[in-house]
Amino acid sequence: MSFPLSERSSFISSSSLLDAHGWDAGWAADFAPHAAQGLVPGRVIRVDRGQCDIATADGIVRADTAFVTPHDPLRVICTGDWAAVDAEGVSDPRYVRACLPRRTAFARSTSSKRSEGQILAANVDHAVITVSLAVELDLGRIERFLALAWESGAQPTVVLSKADLVPDPVGLSYLVEDVETVAPGVQVVPLSSTTGEGLDVLSAVVAGGTTVLLGVSGAGKSTLANALVGEDVMDVQAARDIDGKGRHTTTTRNLFVLPGGGVLIDTPGLRGVGLWDAETGVGQVFSEIEELAGNCRFHDCAHEAEPGCAVAAAIEDGSLPVRRLESYRKLIRENQRLVAKTDARVRNEILKDWKRKGAEGRRAMELKRGHVR
């Protein structure tokens, strides 16, 4: 595999290397206290076993992260972070002494039972969710990715990769339309790295700021990364025909400078897409449901059997698909359970709500049976 080391930035002069990686006046102001201590700024382009590669004004340096290893897994140093590093010659090895506050952060919950969050990429402006057309669309999974993307503070874009496998333009347009229905406010780009279709559209999106590529293994992220960078920087392996899944050819998160401007973070394929305190993101994905809910008669309407429910009315007249409401409820419940594990106040509120609904259910049953005194 080719890694984003100093030779990868040969087309950039050393004086503009920081700018090429996203350095601006805001980062310079945040870094001022560290500059006063004789430290130098740099952007983390790869993290590997307690060490990281960092792009500085003088080139790519290798630094140890021993001094910035917090107990909170969401605060560990990550690809995309801006770091304060020892100046050359101060220590061997050089150390990361601090990280600048993140503007955005893409996080998910881990698969462990400890309900921990995992930071995937930092200081991201665009989140490109890559979905393969080699297999049947999983709209629920797309909604999950979108919720995490919106929650991170990044602007999501959905790329339907391997579009050359759908030669019928009408059929492809239907697939795009299906995704657009679950991605309000999001650009959907059918793309083929083989034919180049859609690549110019995506290149324009990622030309400014920092972009992270997201998707399951086999979605075509590494191929897409190679196409955007303009050379083979990531290994690519064929996906299985039976389910479109591929091996995890990408095992670390790598940051590359794009020839047309901007930077790109490629990530390993995600087996699980667990929410992490993503209430705002879920609301953004299902904005039409939240807008309808504002017209319900009761502010705490559960959209089940309450009178005057605008959401139920939309289901009845067919303007809101049942699948969308079921998916919305599922993600809301999942997010509430996760938050409840880490927030005692939220946990108590959920318990009170369960008790209230239980009491209402029992009373309704008693009324039905005529047992109310």
C-alpha positions as a Markdown table, in Angstrom:
| # | Residue | x | y | z |
|---|---|---|---|---|
| 1 | Met | 0.0 | 0.0 | 0.0 |
| 2 | Ser | 1.1 | 3.5 | -0.7 |
| 3 | Phe | 0.9 | 5.8 | 2.4 |
| 4 | Pro | 0.5 | 9.6 | 2.5 |
| 5 | Leu | 4.1 | 10.3 | 3.5 |
| 6 | Ser | 6.3 | 13.2 | 2.3 |
| 7 | Glu | 6.7 | 12.0 | -1.2 |
| 8 | Arg | 2.9 | 12.1 | -1.6 |
| 9 | Ser | 3.1 | 15.9 | -1.2 |
| 10 | Ser | 5.9 | 16.5 | -3.7 |
| 11 | Phe | 3.7 | 18.7 | -5.8 |
| 12 | Ile | 3.3 | 21.1 | -2.9 |
| 13 | Ser | 6.0 | 23.6 | -1.8 |
| 14 | Ser | 7.0 | 23.3 | 1.8 |
| 15 | Ser | 5.9 | 26.9 | 2.5 |
| 16 | Ser | 2.3 | 26.1 | 1.5 |
| 17 | Leu | 2.2 | 22.5 | 2.9 |
| 18 | Leu | 0.1 | 23.6 | 6.0 |
| 19 | Asp | -2.3 | 25.6 | 3.8 |
| 20 | Ala | -2.8 | 22.6 | 1.5 |
| 21 | His | -3.8 | 20.6 | 4.5 |
| 22 | Gly | -6.4 | 23.1 | 5.6 |
| 23 | Trp | -4.5 | 25.6 | 7.8 |
| 24 | Asp | -6.2 | 29.0 | 8.1 |
| 25 | Ala | -6.3 | 32.1 | 10.2 |
| 26 | Gly | -8.7 | 30.5 | 12.7 |
| 27 | Trp | -6.3 | 27.6 | 13.3 |
| 28 | Ala | -3.4 | 30.0 | 13.6 |
| 29 | Ala | -5.2 | 32.0 | 16.3 |
| 30 | Asp | -6.0 | 28.8 | 18.2 |
| 31 | Phe | -2.4 | 27.7 | 17.9 |
| 32 | Ala | -0.8 | 31.0 | 19.2 |
| 33 | Pro | -0.4 | 29.8 | 22.9 |
| 34 | His | 1.4 | 26.7 | 21.6 |
| 35 | Ala | 3.6 | 28.8 | 19.3 |
| 36 | Ala | 4.7 | 30.8 | 22.3 |
| 37 | Gln | 6.0 | 27.6 | 23.8 |
| 38 | Gly | 8.2 | 26.8 | 20.8 |
| 39 | Leu | 5.9 | 24.1 | 19.4 |
| 40 | Val | 5.1 | 23.8 | 15.7 |
| 41 | Pro | 1.7 | 23.1 | 14.1 |
| 42 | Gly | 0.8 | 20.1 | 12.0 |
| 43 | Arg | -2.2 | 18.1 | 10.8 |
| 44 | Val | -2.5 | 14.4 | 11.7 |
| 45 | Ile | -2.6 | 12.4 | 8.5 |
| 46 | Arg | -2.4 | 8.9 | 10.0 |
| 47 | Val | -2.4 | 7.3 | 13.4 |
| 48 | Asp | -0.8 | 3.9 | 14.1 |
| 49 | Arg | -0.2 | 2.2 | 17.4 |
| 50 | Gly | 0.5 | 5.2 | 19.5 |
| 51 | Gln | 2.4 | 7.1 | 16.9 |
| 52 | Cys | 1.2 | 9.3 | 14.0 |
| 53 | Asp | 2.4 | 11.0 | 10.8 |
| 54 | Ile | 1.9 | 14.7 | 10.9 |
| 55 | Ala | 2.1 | 17.2 | 8.0 |
| 56 | Thr | 4.1 | 20.3 | 9.2 |
| 57 | Ala | 5.5 | 23.2 | 7.2 |
| 58 | Asp | 8.8 | 21.4 | 6.9 |
| 59 | Gly | 7.3 | 18.1 | 5.7 |
| 60 | Ile | 5.8 | 14.9 | 7.2 |
| 61 | Val | 7.2 | 14.0 | 10.6 |
| 62 | Arg | 6.7 | 10.9 | 12.8 |
| 63 | Ala | 5.6 | 11.8 | 16.4 |
| 64 | Asp | 4.7 | 9.9 | 19.5 |
| 65 | Thr | 1.2 | 10.5 | 21.1 |
| 66 | Ala | 2.1 | 9.4 | 24.7 |
| 67 | Phe | 1.4 | 12.9 | 26.1 |
| 68 | Val | -2.1 | 13.2 | 24.5 |
| 69 | Thr | -3.7 | 9.8 | 25.4 |
| 70 | Pro | -6.8 | 10.6 | 27.4 |
| 71 | His | -9.1 | 8.1 | 29.1 |
| 72 | Asp | -12.1 | 9.4 | 27.0 |
| 73 | Pro | -12.0 | 7.4 | 23.7 |
| 74 | Leu | -13.6 | 10.4 | 21.9 |
| 75 | Arg | -10.7 | 12.6 | 22.8 |
| 76 | Val | -7.8 | 10.4 | 21.5 |
| 77 | Ile | -5.8 | 11.9 | 18.7 |
| 78 | Cys | -7.3 | 11.1 | 15.3 |
| 79 | Thr | -6.8 | 11.6 | 11.6 |
| 80 | Gly | -7.7 | 15.2 | 10.8 |
| 81 | Asp | -6.7 | 16.6 | 14.1 |
| 82 | Trp | -4.5 | 19.7 | 14.3 |
| 83 | Ala | -1.6 | 19.1 | 16.7 |
| 84 | Ala | 1.2 | 21.0 | 18.5 |
| 85 | Val | 4.4 | 19.1 | 18.0 |
| 86 | Asp | 8.0 | 19.4 | 19.2 |
| 87 | Ala | 10.2 | 21.5 | 17.0 |
| 88 | Glu | 12.9 | 19.6 | 15.1 |
| 89 | Gly | 15.8 | 18.7 | 17.3 |
| 90 | Val | 14.0 | 19.2 | 20.6 |
| 91 | Ser | 13.4 | 15.5 | 21.3 |
| 92 | Asp | 13.9 | 12.1 | 19.6 |
| 93 | Pro | 11.4 | 10.9 | 19.0 |
| 94 | Arg | 9.3 | 14.0 | 18.6 |
| 95 | Tyr | 6.1 | 14.2 | 20.7 |
| 96 | Val | 2.6 | 15.6 | 20.1 |
| 97 | Arg | 2.1 | 17.9 | 23.1 |
| 98 | Ala | -1.5 | 19.0 | 22.5 |
| 99 | Cys | -4.4 | 19.0 | 20.0 |
| 100 | Leu | -6.4 | 22.0 | 19.0 |
| 101 | Pro | -10.1 | 22.0 | 19.8 |
| 102 | Arg | -12.0 | 20.3 | 17.0 |
| 103 | Arg | -14.4 | 22.2 | 14.8 |
| 104 | Thr | -16.3 | 19.0 | 13.9 |
| 105 | Ala | -15.9 | 15.3 | 14.8 |
| 106 | Phe | -17.4 | 12.2 | 13.2 |
| 107 | Ala | -18.1 | 9.6 | 15.9 |
| 108 | Arg | -20.1 | 6.4 | 16.3 |
| 109 | Ser | -20.8 | 4.0 | 19.1 |
| 110 | Thr | -18.6 | 0.9 | 19.4 |
| 111 | Ser | -19.8 | -2.6 | 19.3 |
| 112 | Ser | -18.7 | -3.2 | 22.9 |
| 113 | Lys | -21.1 | -3.4 | 25.8 |
| 114 | Arg | -19.5 | -0.5 | 27.5 |
| 115 | Ser | -21.3 | 2.0 | 25.4 |
| 116 | Glu | -18.2 | 3.8 | 24.3 |
| 117 | Gly | -17.9 | 6.3 | 21.5 |
| 118 | Gln | -15.3 | 6.0 | 18.7 |
| 119 | Ile | -13.9 | 9.0 | 16.9 |
| 120 | Leu | -13.5 | 8.3 | 13.2 |
| 121 | Ala | -12.3 | 11.6 | 11.8 |
| 122 | Ala | -11.8 | 15.2 | 13.0 |
| 123 | Asn | -12.4 | 18.6 | 11.5 |
| 124 | Val | -14.4 | 17.3 | 8.6 |
| 125 | Asp | -16.4 | 19.6 | 6.3 |
| 126 | His | -17.9 | 17.0 | 3.9 |
| 127 | Ala | -19.0 | 13.4 | 4.6 |
| 128 | Val | -19.2 | 11.3 | 1.4 |
| 129 | Ile | -21.4 | 8.2 | 2.1 |
| 130 | Thr | -20.4 | 5.6 | -0.4 |
| 131 | Val | -23.1 | 3.1 | -1.3 |
| 132 | Ser | -22.5 | 0.3 | -3.8 |
| 133 | Leu | -25.1 | -0.3 | -6.6 |
| 134 | Ala | -23.7 | -3.9 | -6.9 |
| 135 | Val | -26.1 | -4.9 | -4.2 |
| 136 | Glu | -29.7 | -4.0 | -3.2 |
| 137 | Leu | -30.0 | -0.6 | -1.6 |
| 138 | Asp | -30.2 | -0.6 | 2.2 |
| 139 | Leu | -32.1 | 2.6 | 2.9 |
| 140 | Gly | -32.0 | 2.1 | 6.6 |
| 141 | Arg | -28.3 | 1.9 | 6.6 |
| 142 | Ile | -28.1 | 5.1 | 4.5 |
| 143 | Glu | -30.3 | 6.8 | 7.1 |
| 144 | Arg | -27.9 | 5.8 | 9.9 |
| 145 | Phe | -24.9 | 7.1 | 8.0 |
| 146 | Leu | -26.7 | 10.4 | 7.3 |
| 147 | Ala | -27.7 | 10.8 | 11.0 |
| 148 | Leu | -24.1 | 10.4 | 12.1 |
| 149 | Ala | -22.9 | 12.8 | 9.3 |
| 150 | Trp | -25.4 | 15.5 | 10.2 |
| 151 | Glu | -24.6 | 15.1 | 13.9 |
| 152 | Ser | -20.9 | 15.6 | 13.2 |
| 153 | Gly | -21.4 | 19.0 | 11.7 |
| 154 | Ala | -20.3 | 17.9 | 8.2 |
| 155 | Gln | -22.4 | 18.3 | 5.1 |
| 156 | Pro | -23.2 | 14.8 | 3.8 |
| 157 | Thr | -23.2 | 13.7 | 0.2 |
| 158 | Val | -24.4 | 10.2 | -0.9 |
| 159 | Val | -22.4 | 8.6 | -3.7 |
| 160 | Leu | -24.0 | 5.6 | -5.5 |
| 161 | Ser | -20.8 | 3.9 | -6.6 |
| 162 | Lys | -20.4 | 1.3 | -9.4 |
| 163 | Ala | -23.1 | 3.0 | -11.4 |
| 164 | Asp | -21.8 | 1.3 | -14.5 |
| 165 | Leu | -23.5 | -1.9 | -13.2 |
| 166 | Val | -26.8 | -0.2 | -13.9 |
| 167 | Pro | -26.7 | 0.5 | -17.6 |
| 168 | Asp | -30.4 | 1.4 | -17.9 |
| 169 | Pro | -30.6 | 5.2 | -17.3 |
| 170 | Val | -34.3 | 5.0 | -16.2 |
| 171 | Gly | -33.5 | 2.3 | -13.7 |
| 172 | Leu | -30.6 | 4.3 | -12.4 |
| 173 | Ser | -32.8 | 7.4 | -12.0 |
| 174 | Tyr | -35.2 | 5.4 | -9.9 |
| 175 | Leu | -32.4 | 4.3 | -7.6 |
| 176 | Val | -31.3 | 7.9 | -7.2 |
| 177 | Glu | -34.9 | 8.9 | -6.5 |
| 178 | Asp | -35.2 | 6.2 | -3.8 |
| 179 | Val | -32.1 | 7.5 | -2.0 |
| 180 | Glu | -33.2 | 11.2 | -2.4 |
| 181 | Thr | -36.4 | 10.3 | -0.5 |
| 182 | Val | -34.4 | 9.3 | 2.6 |
| 183 | Ala | -31.8 | 12.0 | 2.2 |
| 184 | Pro | -33.6 | 15.4 | 2.4 |
| 185 | Gly | -31.2 | 18.3 | 1.7 |
| 186 | Val | -28.5 | 15.9 | 0.5 |
| 187 | Gln | -26.9 | 15.7 | -3.0 |
| 188 | Val | -27.0 | 12.2 | -4.4 |
| 189 | Val | -24.4 | 11.4 | -7.0 |
| 190 | Pro | -24.4 | 8.3 | -9.2 |
| 191 | Leu | -20.7 | 7.6 | -9.9 |
| 192 | Ser | -18.5 | 5.1 | -11.7 |
| 193 | Ser | -14.8 | 5.0 | -11.0 |
| 194 | Thr | -14.5 | 2.8 | -14.1 |
| 195 | Thr | -16.1 | 5.1 | -16.7 |
| 196 | Gly | -15.6 | 8.4 | -14.8 |
| 197 | Glu | -19.3 | 9.2 | -14.7 |
| 198 | Gly | -20.1 | 11.6 | -11.8 |
| 199 | Leu | -16.4 | 12.0 | -10.8 |
| 200 | Asp | -16.4 | 15.7 | -12.0 |
| 201 | Val | -19.4 | 16.4 | -9.8 |
| 202 | Leu | -17.9 | 14.8 | -6.7 |
| 203 | Ser | -14.5 | 16.5 | -7.4 |
| 204 | Ala | -16.3 | 19.9 | -7.3 |
| 205 | Val | -17.9 | 19.0 | -3.9 |
| 206 | Val | -14.6 | 17.9 | -2.3 |
| 207 | Ala | -12.4 | 20.7 | -3.7 |
| 208 | Gly | -12.9 | 22.8 | -0.7 |
| 209 | Gly | -12.3 | 21.8 | 2.9 |
| 210 | Thr | -11.8 | 18.3 | 4.4 |
| 211 | Thr | -13.9 | 15.3 | 3.1 |
| 212 | Val | -14.2 | 11.9 | 4.8 |
| 213 | Leu | -15.2 | 8.8 | 2.8 |
| 214 | Leu | -17.6 | 6.5 | 4.7 |
| 215 | Gly | -19.2 | 3.2 | 3.8 |
| 216 | Val | -19.2 | -0.5 | 4.4 |
| 217 | Ser | -16.4 | -2.7 | 3.2 |
| 218 | Gly | -16.8 | -3.3 | -0.6 |
| 219 | Ala | -18.6 | -0.1 | -1.3 |
| 220 | Gly | -15.8 | 1.1 | -3.5 |
| 221 | Lys | -14.2 | 3.8 | -1.2 |
| 222 | Ser | -10.6 | 2.9 | -1.9 |
| 223 | Thr | -11.2 | 2.9 | -5.7 |
| 224 | Leu | -13.0 | 6.3 | -5.3 |
| 225 | Ala | -10.1 | 7.6 | -3.2 |
| 226 | Asn | -7.6 | 6.6 | -5.9 |
| 227 | Ala | -9.8 | 8.3 | -8.6 |
| 228 | Leu | -10.0 | 11.6 | -6.6 |
| 229 | Val | -6.3 | 11.7 | -5.7 |
| 230 | Gly | -5.3 | 10.8 | -9.2 |
| 231 | Glu | -3.1 | 7.8 | -8.5 |
| 232 | Asp | -3.2 | 4.5 | -6.7 |
| 233 | Val | -2.8 | 5.5 | -3.0 |
| 234 | Met | -5.0 | 2.7 | -1.7 |
| 235 | Asp | -5.1 | -1.0 | -2.3 |
| 236 | Val | -8.2 | -2.4 | -3.9 |
| 237 | Gln | -9.7 | -5.9 | -3.8 |
| 238 | Ala | -12.7 | -7.3 | -5.6 |
| 239 | Ala | -16.0 | -7.5 | -3.7 |
| 240 | Arg | -17.8 | -10.9 | -3.5 |
| 241 | Asp | -20.4 | -11.3 | -6.1 |
| 242 | Ile | -22.9 | -12.9 | -3.7 |
| 243 | Asp | -23.3 | -9.9 | -1.3 |
| 244 | Gly | -21.0 | -7.2 | -2.6 |
| 245 | Lys | -18.8 | -7.3 | 0.5 |
| 246 | Gly | -15.1 | -6.9 | 0.4 |
| 247 | Arg | -12.2 | -7.4 | 2.7 |
| 248 | His | -11.0 | -4.5 | 4.9 |
| 249 | Thr | -8.3 | -3.4 | 2.6 |
| 250 | Thr | -8.2 | -0.1 | 4.4 |
| 251 | Thr | -7.1 | -0.7 | 8.0 |
| 252 | Thr | -6.1 | 2.9 | 9.0 |
| 253 | Arg | -7.6 | 6.3 | 8.4 |
| 254 | Asn | -5.4 | 8.1 | 5.9 |
| 255 | Leu | -5.5 | 11.8 | 4.9 |
| 256 | Phe | -4.5 | 12.9 | 1.4 |
| 257 | Val | -4.1 | 16.2 | -0.3 |
| 258 | Leu | -6.2 | 16.5 | -3.4 |
| 259 | Pro | -4.6 | 17.9 | -6.6 |
| 260 | Gly | -7.7 | 20.1 | -7.1 |
| 261 | Gly | -7.6 | 21.5 | -3.6 |
| 262 | Gly | -9.0 | 20.2 | -0.3 |
| 263 | Val | -8.0 | 17.0 | 1.6 |
| 264 | Leu | -9.5 | 13.6 | 1.7 |
| 265 | Ile | -9.7 | 11.1 | 4.7 |
| 266 | Asp | -10.3 | 7.5 | 3.7 |
| 267 | Thr | -11.6 | 5.2 | 6.4 |
| 268 | Pro | -11.9 | 1.4 | 6.9 |
| 269 | Gly | -15.2 | -0.2 | 5.9 |
| 270 | Leu | -17.7 | 0.0 | 8.8 |
| 271 | Arg | -19.4 | -3.3 | 9.8 |
| 272 | Gly | -21.6 | -1.5 | 12.3 |
| 273 | Val | -23.1 | 2.0 | 12.1 |
| 274 | Gly | -24.1 | 2.6 | 15.7 |
| 275 | Leu | -25.5 | 6.0 | 16.7 |
| 276 | Trp | -23.6 | 8.1 | 19.2 |
| 277 | Asp | -25.8 | 10.8 | 20.9 |
| 278 | Ala | -27.2 | 11.7 | 17.4 |
| 279 | Glu | -30.6 | 13.2 | 18.3 |
| 280 | Thr | -30.1 | 16.3 | 16.1 |
| 281 | Gly | -28.8 | 14.2 | 13.3 |
| 282 | Val | -31.8 | 11.9 | 13.4 |
| 283 | Gly | -34.1 | 14.9 | 13.3 |
| 284 | Gln | -32.3 | 16.2 | 10.3 |
| 285 | Val | -32.6 | 13.0 | 8.4 |
| 286 | Phe | -36.3 | 12.7 | 9.2 |
| 287 | Ser | -37.1 | 16.4 | 8.9 |
| 288 | Glu | -40.4 | 15.8 | 7.2 |
| 289 | Ile | -41.6 | 13.7 | 10.2 |
| 290 | Glu | -40.5 | 16.3 | 12.7 |
| 291 | Glu | -42.2 | 19.0 | 10.7 |
| 292 | Leu | -45.4 | 16.9 | 10.6 |
| 293 | Ala | -45.1 | 16.3 | 14.4 |
| 294 | Gly | -45.2 | 20.0 | 15.0 |
| 295 | Asn | -48.8 | 20.0 | 13.7 |
| 296 | Cys | -50.0 | 17.2 | 16.0 |
| 297 | Arg | -52.7 | 18.1 | 18.5 |
| 298 | Phe | -50.5 | 16.9 | 21.5 |
| 299 | His | -46.9 | 18.1 | 21.8 |
| 300 | Asp | -45.9 | 14.7 | 23.2 |
| 301 | Cys | -47.7 | 12.7 | 20.6 |
| 302 | Ala | -46.2 | 9.2 | 20.0 |
| 303 | His | -47.8 | 9.0 | 16.5 |
| 304 | Glu | -49.6 | 5.8 | 17.3 |
| 305 | Ala | -53.3 | 6.1 | 18.1 |
| 306 | Glu | -53.6 | 9.7 | 19.4 |
| 307 | Pro | -56.4 | 11.9 | 18.0 |
| 308 | Gly | -55.2 | 14.7 | 15.8 |
| 309 | Cys | -51.9 | 13.1 | 14.9 |
| 310 | Ala | -50.5 | 14.7 | 11.7 |
| 311 | Val | -48.0 | 12.0 | 11.3 |
| 312 | Ala | -50.7 | 9.2 | 11.4 |
| 313 | Ala | -52.7 | 11.3 | 8.9 |
| 314 | Ala | -49.7 | 11.4 | 6.5 |
| 315 | Ile | -49.4 | 7.7 | 6.8 |
| 316 | Glu | -53.1 | 7.3 | 6.1 |
| 317 | Asp | -53.1 | 9.4 | 2.9 |
| 318 | Gly | -49.8 | 7.9 | 1.7 |
| 319 | Ser | -47.7 | 11.0 | 1.7 |
| 320 | Leu | -45.4 | 9.4 | 4.4 |
| 321 | Pro | -44.2 | 5.9 | 3.8 |
| 322 | Val | -44.7 | 3.5 | 6.7 |
| 323 | Arg | -41.0 | 2.4 | 6.4 |
| 324 | Arg | -39.8 | 5.9 | 7.1 |
| 325 | Leu | -41.8 | 6.2 | 10.3 |
| 326 | Glu | -40.6 | 2.8 | 11.5 |
| 327 | Ser | -37.0 | 3.7 | 10.7 |
| 328 | Tyr | -37.4 | 7.0 | 12.6 |
| 329 | Arg | -38.8 | 5.3 | 15.6 |
| 330 | Lys | -36.0 | 2.7 | 15.6 |
| 331 | Leu | -33.2 | 5.2 | 15.5 |
| 332 | Ile | -34.9 | 7.4 | 18.1 |
| 333 | Arg | -35.2 | 4.5 | 20.5 |
| 334 | Glu | -31.6 | 3.3 | 19.8 |
| 335 | Asn | -30.3 | 6.8 | 20.5 |
| 336 | Gln | -32.3 | 7.2 | 23.7 |
| 337 | Arg | -31.1 | 3.8 | 25.0 |
| 338 | Leu | -27.5 | 4.9 | 24.3 |
| 339 | Val | -27.8 | 8.3 | 25.9 |
| 340 | Ala | -29.6 | 6.7 | 28.9 |
| 341 | Lys | -26.6 | 4.5 | 29.6 |
| 342 | Thr | -24.4 | 7.5 | 30.1 |
| 343 | Asp | -26.8 | 10.2 | 31.3 |
| 344 | Ala | -28.7 | 9.5 | 34.6 |
| 345 | Arg | -31.1 | 12.4 | 34.0 |
| 346 | Val | -32.2 | 11.1 | 30.6 |
| 347 | Arg | -32.4 | 7.6 | 32.0 |
| 348 | Asn | -34.8 | 8.8 | 34.7 |
| 349 | Glu | -36.9 | 10.7 | 32.2 |
| 350 | Ile | -37.2 | 7.6 | 30.0 |
| 351 | Leu | -38.3 | 5.5 | 33.0 |
| 352 | Lys | -40.9 | 8.1 | 34.0 |
| 353 | Asp | -42.2 | 8.1 | 30.4 |
| 354 | Trp | -42.4 | 4.3 | 30.3 |
| 355 | Lys | -44.4 | 4.4 | 33.6 |
| 356 | Arg | -46.7 | 7.1 | 32.3 |
| 357 | Lys | -47.4 | 5.2 | 29.1 |
| 358 | Gly | -47.9 | 1.9 | 31.1 |
| 359 | Ala | -50.4 | 3.6 | 33.4 |
| 360 | Glu | -52.3 | 5.1 | 30.4 |
| 361 | Gly | -52.3 | 1.7 | 28.7 |
| 362 | Arg | -53.7 | 0.0 | 31.8 |
| 363 | Arg | -56.4 | 2.7 | 32.2 |
| 364 | Ala | -57.4 | 2.3 | 28.5 |
| 365 | Met | -57.7 | -1.4 | 29.0 |
| 366 | Glu | -59.8 | -1.0 | 32.1 |
| 367 | Leu | -62.1 | 1.5 | 30.3 |
| 368 | Lys | -62.5 | -1.0 | 27.5 |
| 369 | Arg | -63.5 | -3.8 | 30.0 |
| 370 | Gly | -65.7 | -1.4 | 31.9 |
| 371 | His | -63.8 | -2.0 | 35.2 |
| 372 | Val | -63.1 | 1.7 | 35.9 |
| 373 | Arg | -64.9 | 2.9 | 39.1 |
